């Protein structure tokens, strides 16, 4: 977000910063904006604190982030299932490297551009979860397959198989391909049973494709409220994909990969036969997951901490029990967002660069210049608005991670 706003001048930097979600005064370093940028470029984070950051911006609580990554790694290891994290959540090579260092077997991508970004950064075993239906995407999938033999992607339509087959033959390419099957989401995936088996057999018989296995994303189950209800929904939605896997194996096809799953069912999916999880949101968490409940209780999903927030500034305070902030529509504000440490405050969009905060308790007021941290509703969307994550331990900035796959030509 470095191009969105400048800082207040040094004289006005005496300032406010959000500490555990509440506005609190803190001394400012008085660091001018141009020096901050040059310091970040040199990776010199000494004395950089939240109060000098441009707002709105994304801040990652490093300790909570590390805890989330470790919990997922430890849980899946104990459950005997692998992790192939979904990068659409963070769109960051830095985050992906940390996930791989904690035992992830590869990465999951939503676009060919994300796959190119991760592979070109030297990260391997990248899987693309959408079939390449355009000429542009087919050519790029083939080019990436030739450059990186560990790259794989999915197909769920026999027509597309023919297109890819012709293009692969023309380029003399060898492709690693999975079939995507329906898991009650009605978004993608060929019908389970014989239609899926026939497509798998086509891929396996191709001279230019290697059949890798089956992908099934049960997105409805992921957000089903209540742990037992979620477990039952996962079993129901994954029954068809399990049948397809069994058919493939009985027909003599090797199913090296049975992939799917989500953060919401991370501690369930090993029971439905998956060999790996495409979990994503767990690294930061967003408000969509809060109401689904956890194994420990059905009220709130508490397994993973909310490790990422949008830091914003109160820049209007003219009316009682409300404030204007610089977190507006162009920065991803939603009325379902939540203010960190201030559950009595409601968030409201007000315009392109304006957001609003409202509350009924007049004893808990905000003041002009206060910093407030807000948990966003949908990480997939929100991270597309920003250029970087400021990584914090307490009030201190200890790192900056570029969001390299967020927008523009590189994401198409």
C-alpha positions as CSV (number, residue, x, y, z in Angstrom):
1,X,0.0,0.0,0.0
2,X,2.9,2.3,-0.4
3,X,1.3,4.2,-3.3
4,X,-2.0,4.8,-1.5
5,X,-1.1,7.3,1.2
6,X,1.7,9.2,2.7
7,X,2.4,9.7,6.3
8,X,1.6,12.5,8.7
9,X,4.5,14.9,9.0
10,X,7.1,14.3,11.7
11,X,5.5,17.0,13.9
12,X,2.2,15.2,13.9
13,X,3.7,11.8,14.6
14,X,3.2,11.9,18.3
15,X,0.6,9.6,17.6
16,X,-1.6,6.8,18.3
17,X,-1.2,3.1,17.6
18,X,-3.4,0.1,18.1
19,X,-2.1,-2.1,21.0
20,X,-4.2,-5.3,21.3
21,X,-6.9,-3.6,19.4
22,X,-7.2,-0.5,21.7
23,X,-6.0,2.9,20.7
24,X,-3.1,4.0,22.8
25,X,-0.5,6.8,22.7
26,X,3.0,5.9,21.9
27,X,6.2,7.8,21.2
28,X,7.0,8.2,17.5
29,X,10.4,7.7,16.0
30,X,9.7,10.7,13.7
31,X,11.1,8.6,10.8
32,X,10.2,10.3,7.5
33,X,8.4,8.2,4.9
34,X,11.3,8.1,2.4
35,X,13.6,6.8,5.1
36,X,11.1,4.1,6.0
37,X,11.0,2.8,2.4
38,X,14.7,2.8,2.0
39,X,15.1,1.0,5.4
40,X,12.6,-1.7,4.2
41,X,14.5,-2.0,0.9
42,X,17.7,-2.7,2.9
43,X,15.7,-5.0,5.3
44,X,16.8,-2.8,8.2
45,X,13.8,-2.9,10.6
46,X,15.4,-1.4,13.7
47,X,13.1,1.0,15.6
48,X,10.3,0.6,13.0
49,X,7.0,0.5,14.9
50,X,3.3,0.4,13.9
51,X,2.8,4.1,14.4
52,X,4.9,5.0,11.4
53,X,3.1,2.7,8.9
54,X,0.9,4.1,6.2
55,X,-2.7,3.2,6.6
56,X,-4.7,1.2,5.7
57,X,-2.1,-1.6,5.6
58,X,-2.0,-5.3,6.5
59,X,-0.2,-6.3,9.7
60,X,0.7,-9.9,10.6
61,X,1.2,-10.9,14.2
62,X,4.3,-13.1,13.8
63,X,3.9,-15.1,17.0
64,X,0.3,-16.0,16.2
65,X,1.2,-16.8,12.6
66,X,4.0,-19.1,13.7
67,X,1.6,-20.8,16.1
68,X,-1.0,-21.4,13.3
69,X,1.6,-22.9,11.0
70,X,2.9,-25.2,13.7
71,X,-0.5,-26.3,14.8
72,X,-1.4,-27.3,11.2
73,X,1.9,-29.1,10.7
74,X,1.6,-31.0,14.0
75,X,-2.0,-31.9,13.6
76,X,-1.7,-33.3,10.1
77,X,1.5,-35.2,11.0
78,X,-0.3,-36.8,13.9
79,X,-3.3,-37.7,11.6
80,X,-1.1,-39.2,8.9
81,X,-2.1,-36.7,6.2
82,X,0.1,-34.4,4.1
83,X,-0.4,-30.6,3.6
84,X,-0.3,-28.8,0.3
85,X,-1.3,-25.2,1.4
86,X,-3.4,-23.0,-0.8
87,X,-1.5,-19.8,-1.7
88,X,-4.6,-17.9,-2.9
89,X,-5.0,-16.8,0.7
90,X,-1.7,-15.0,1.1
91,X,-0.3,-14.7,-2.5
92,X,3.2,-14.5,-0.9
93,X,6.4,-16.4,-1.7
94,X,7.7,-15.6,1.8
95,X,4.7,-17.2,3.4
96,X,4.8,-20.2,1.1
97,X,8.5,-20.8,2.0
98,X,7.6,-20.9,5.7
99,X,4.8,-23.4,5.0
100,X,7.2,-25.6,3.1
101,X,9.8,-25.3,5.8
102,X,7.2,-26.7,8.2
103,X,6.7,-29.9,6.2
104,X,4.3,-28.9,3.4
105,X,4.8,-31.3,0.4
106,X,3.9,-28.6,-2.2
107,X,1.6,-25.7,-2.9
108,X,-1.9,-25.3,-4.2
109,X,-2.8,-22.4,-6.6
110,X,-6.0,-21.0,-7.9
111,X,-4.6,-19.4,-11.0
112,X,-1.8,-20.2,-13.5
113,X,-0.2,-16.9,-12.6
114,X,0.1,-18.0,-8.9
115,X,1.6,-21.3,-10.1
116,X,4.1,-19.5,-12.3
117,X,5.0,-17.1,-9.5
118,X,5.6,-19.9,-7.0
119,X,7.5,-22.2,-9.5
120,X,9.6,-19.3,-10.8
121,X,10.6,-18.7,-7.1
122,X,12.1,-22.2,-7.0
123,X,9.2,-23.8,-5.1
124,X,8.2,-27.2,-6.3
125,X,5.2,-29.5,-6.4
126,X,2.8,-26.7,-7.3
127,X,-0.7,-27.8,-8.2
128,X,-3.2,-25.7,-10.1
129,X,-6.8,-26.4,-9.1
130,X,-8.6,-25.0,-12.2
131,X,-8.6,-26.6,-15.7
132,X,-7.0,-24.4,-18.5
133,X,-10.0,-23.6,-20.6
134,X,-8.5,-20.8,-22.7
135,X,-5.7,-21.0,-25.3
136,X,-3.6,-18.7,-23.1
137,X,-4.0,-20.9,-20.1
138,X,-3.3,-24.1,-22.0
139,X,-0.2,-22.8,-23.5
140,X,1.1,-21.5,-20.1
141,X,0.2,-24.8,-18.4
142,X,2.2,-26.7,-21.0
143,X,5.1,-24.2,-20.8
144,X,5.3,-24.5,-17.0
145,X,5.1,-28.3,-17.2
146,X,8.1,-28.3,-19.5
147,X,10.0,-25.9,-17.3
148,X,9.0,-27.6,-14.0
149,X,8.2,-31.3,-14.3
150,X,6.8,-31.2,-10.7
151,X,3.9,-28.9,-11.7
152,X,0.5,-30.5,-12.0
153,X,-3.1,-29.3,-12.9
154,X,-6.6,-30.6,-13.1
155,X,-9.1,-31.5,-15.9
156,X,-12.8,-32.2,-15.4
157,X,-14.1,-32.1,-18.9
158,X,-13.4,-34.6,-21.7
159,X,-13.6,-31.8,-24.3
160,X,-10.8,-30.0,-22.5
161,X,-8.8,-33.2,-22.4
162,X,-8.8,-33.2,-26.2
163,X,-7.7,-29.6,-26.3
164,X,-4.8,-30.2,-23.9
165,X,-3.9,-33.4,-25.6
166,X,-3.5,-31.7,-29.0
167,X,-1.5,-28.9,-27.5
168,X,0.8,-31.2,-25.6
169,X,1.4,-33.3,-28.7
170,X,2.3,-30.2,-30.7
171,X,4.8,-29.2,-28.0
172,X,6.0,-32.7,-27.2
173,X,5.2,-32.1,-23.6
174,X,4.7,-34.5,-20.7
175,X,2.0,-33.3,-18.3
176,X,1.0,-34.3,-14.7
177,X,-2.8,-34.2,-14.6
178,X,-5.4,-35.0,-11.9
179,X,-9.2,-35.3,-12.5
180,X,-11.3,-32.8,-10.6
181,X,-14.6,-34.5,-9.3
182,X,-17.7,-33.0,-7.8
183,X,-17.9,-32.8,-4.0
184,X,-21.4,-31.2,-3.7
185,X,-20.1,-27.7,-4.5
186,X,-21.7,-27.5,-8.0
187,X,-18.8,-25.4,-9.1
188,X,-16.4,-27.7,-10.8
189,X,-15.7,-31.4,-11.0
190,X,-16.9,-34.1,-13.3
191,X,-19.6,-36.5,-12.1
192,X,-18.3,-39.2,-9.9
193,X,-18.4,-42.9,-10.8
194,X,-18.1,-44.0,-14.5
195,X,-17.8,-40.5,-16.1
196,X,-14.9,-39.7,-13.8
197,X,-13.3,-43.1,-14.3
198,X,-13.5,-42.7,-18.1
199,X,-11.8,-39.4,-18.0
200,X,-9.1,-40.8,-15.8
201,X,-8.6,-43.6,-18.2
202,X,-8.3,-41.2,-21.1
203,X,-5.6,-39.3,-19.2
204,X,-3.7,-42.4,-18.2
205,X,-3.7,-43.7,-21.8
206,X,-2.3,-40.5,-23.2
207,X,1.3,-40.5,-24.4
208,X,1.6,-36.9,-23.1
209,X,-0.1,-37.1,-19.7
210,X,0.6,-38.8,-16.5
211,X,-2.5,-39.5,-14.4
212,X,-1.7,-38.3,-10.8
213,X,-5.0,-38.8,-9.0
214,X,-8.2,-37.1,-7.9
215,X,-9.1,-33.7,-6.5
216,X,-12.3,-33.1,-4.6
217,X,-13.1,-29.8,-2.8
218,X,-16.0,-30.0,-0.4
219,X,-16.5,-26.3,0.1
220,X,-19.9,-26.6,1.7
221,X,-18.6,-28.9,4.4
222,X,-15.8,-26.5,5.1
223,X,-18.2,-23.8,6.5
224,X,-20.9,-26.1,8.0
225,X,-21.6,-24.9,11.6
226,X,-21.0,-27.4,14.4
227,X,-18.1,-29.9,14.5
228,X,-20.3,-33.0,14.4
229,X,-22.5,-31.6,11.7
230,X,-19.4,-30.6,9.7
231,X,-18.0,-34.1,10.1
232,X,-21.2,-35.6,8.8
233,X,-21.4,-33.2,5.9
234,X,-17.8,-33.9,4.9
235,X,-18.5,-37.7,4.9
236,X,-21.6,-37.2,2.8
237,X,-20.0,-34.9,0.3
238,X,-16.9,-37.0,-0.1
239,X,-18.7,-40.3,-0.6
240,X,-18.8,-39.8,-4.4
241,X,-15.1,-38.9,-4.7
242,X,-14.2,-41.9,-2.5
243,X,-16.2,-44.1,-4.9
244,X,-14.3,-42.6,-7.8
245,X,-10.9,-43.3,-6.2
246,X,-11.9,-46.9,-5.5
247,X,-13.1,-47.4,-9.1
248,X,-9.8,-46.0,-10.4
249,X,-7.8,-48.3,-8.2
250,X,-9.9,-51.4,-9.1
251,X,-9.4,-50.6,-12.8
252,X,-5.7,-50.6,-12.3
253,X,-5.0,-46.9,-12.3
254,X,-2.5,-45.6,-9.7
255,X,-4.1,-42.9,-7.6
256,X,-1.0,-41.2,-6.2
257,X,-2.9,-38.2,-4.9
258,X,-6.4,-37.8,-3.4
259,X,-6.4,-34.1,-2.6
260,X,-8.9,-31.6,-1.2
261,X,-10.0,-30.4,2.2
262,X,-10.0,-27.0,3.9
263,X,-9.2,-25.2,7.1
264,X,-12.7,-25.8,8.4
265,X,-12.3,-29.6,8.0
266,X,-8.5,-29.9,8.6
267,X,-9.0,-32.3,11.6
268,X,-11.7,-34.3,9.8
269,X,-10.5,-34.9,6.3
270,X,-8.0,-37.6,7.1
271,X,-11.1,-39.7,8.0
272,X,-12.6,-39.5,4.5
273,X,-9.6,-40.9,2.7
274,X,-7.7,-37.8,1.5
275,X,-4.0,-38.1,1.2
276,X,-3.4,-34.3,1.4
277,X,-5.1,-31.1,2.4
278,X,-5.4,-27.9,0.4
279,X,-5.8,-25.8,3.5
280,X,-5.3,-22.0,3.2
281,X,-7.0,-19.7,5.6
282,X,-5.4,-21.2,8.7
283,X,-2.2,-19.1,8.4
284,X,-4.1,-15.8,9.0
285,X,-7.8,-16.7,9.6
286,X,-10.7,-14.5,8.6
287,X,-14.2,-13.8,10.1
288,X,-16.0,-16.3,7.8
289,X,-14.7,-19.1,10.0
290,X,-15.5,-17.7,13.4
291,X,-19.1,-18.9,13.5
292,X,-18.5,-22.5,12.5
293,X,-17.5,-23.7,15.9
294,X,-14.6,-26.1,16.8
295,X,-14.3,-29.6,18.2
296,X,-14.0,-27.9,21.7
297,X,-17.3,-26.0,21.3
298,X,-19.9,-25.1,18.7
299,X,-19.9,-21.3,19.3
300,X,-16.6,-20.2,17.8
301,X,-13.9,-21.7,15.7
302,X,-10.9,-21.2,18.0
303,X,-8.4,-23.7,16.6
304,X,-6.4,-21.0,14.8
305,X,-5.7,-17.5,15.9
306,X,-6.6,-14.3,14.0
307,X,-3.0,-13.4,13.0
308,X,-3.6,-10.8,10.4
309,X,-5.4,-7.5,10.7
310,X,-5.8,-4.3,8.7
311,X,-4.3,-1.3,10.5
312,X,-6.4,1.8,9.9
313,X,-6.4,5.4,11.2
314,X,-9.3,7.4,12.6
315,X,-9.3,10.4,10.3
316,X,-12.8,11.8,11.1
317,X,-14.3,12.3,14.5
318,X,-17.1,14.9,14.3
319,X,-20.1,12.9,15.7
320,X,-20.7,11.1,18.9
321,X,-20.4,7.3,18.9
322,X,-19.0,7.1,15.5
323,X,-15.7,7.7,13.6
324,X,-14.4,7.8,10.1
325,X,-11.5,5.7,9.1
326,X,-9.3,5.4,6.0
327,X,-10.2,1.8,5.4
328,X,-12.8,2.2,2.6
329,X,-14.2,0.2,-0.3
330,X,-11.0,0.4,-2.3
331,X,-9.1,-1.2,0.6
332,X,-11.6,-4.0,1.1
333,X,-13.8,-2.9,4.0
334,X,-16.9,-5.0,4.7
335,X,-19.7,-4.5,7.3
336,X,-19.0,-8.1,8.5
337,X,-15.4,-7.2,9.5
338,X,-14.6,-7.1,13.2
339,X,-12.6,-4.6,15.2
340,X,-9.7,-6.3,17.1
341,X,-10.2,-6.1,20.9
342,X,-13.4,-3.9,20.5
343,X,-16.3,-6.3,19.8
344,X,-18.8,-3.5,20.6
345,X,-17.7,-1.5,17.6
346,X,-19.4,-2.1,14.2
347,X,-17.7,-1.6,10.8
348,X,-19.5,0.1,7.9
349,X,-18.4,1.0,4.4
350,X,-18.8,4.7,3.6
351,X,-17.1,5.3,0.3
352,X,-14.0,4.6,-1.9
353,X,-11.5,5.7,0.7
354,X,-13.8,6.0,3.7
355,X,-15.0,3.5,6.3
356,X,-16.9,4.0,9.4
357,X,-17.0,2.7,13.0
358,X,-20.1,2.9,15.1
359,X,-20.9,2.0,18.7
360,X,-23.5,2.5,21.4
361,X,-21.3,2.6,24.5
362,X,-20.4,6.3,24.8
363,X,-17.8,5.5,27.5
364,X,-15.6,3.8,25.0
365,X,-14.8,6.6,22.6
366,X,-12.2,6.8,19.8
367,X,-10.2,10.0,19.1
368,X,-8.9,11.6,15.9
369,X,-5.6,10.0,15.0
370,X,-6.2,6.7,16.9
371,X,-5.0,3.5,15.2
372,X,-7.5,0.6,15.1
373,X,-6.9,-2.9,13.8
374,X,-9.6,-4.7,12.0
375,X,-10.0,-8.4,11.1
376,X,-11.3,-8.8,7.6
377,X,-14.1,-11.1,6.4
378,X,-12.6,-12.8,3.4
379,X,-8.8,-13.2,3.1
380,X,-9.0,-14.3,-0.5
381,X,-10.4,-10.9,-1.4
382,X,-8.7,-8.6,1.1
383,X,-5.1,-9.6,0.3
384,X,-5.7,-8.5,-3.3
385,X,-5.9,-4.9,-2.3
386,X,-2.5,-4.6,-0.7
387,X,1.2,-4.7,-1.7
388,X,2.8,-6.1,1.4
389,X,2.4,-7.6,4.9
390,X,4.1,-5.7,7.7
391,X,5.2,-8.5,10.1
392,X,5.0,-7.4,13.8
393,X,6.0,-8.7,17.2
394,X,4.0,-6.6,19.5
395,X,4.3,-3.0,18.3
396,X,7.7,-3.7,16.6
397,X,7.9,-4.4,12.8
398,X,10.4,-7.3,12.2
399,X,9.9,-8.1,8.6
400,X,8.0,-7.2,5.4
401,X,6.6,-9.8,3.0
402,X,5.6,-8.6,-0.5
403,X,2.2,-9.8,-1.8
404,X,3.6,-10.6,-5.2
405,X,0.6,-12.3,-6.8
406,X,-2.2,-9.9,-5.9
407,X,-3.1,-8.0,-9.1
408,X,-2.2,-6.7,-12.5
409,X,-0.7,-8.7,-15.4
410,X,1.2,-11.0,-13.1
411,X,-2.0,-12.4,-11.7
412,X,-3.7,-13.2,-15.0
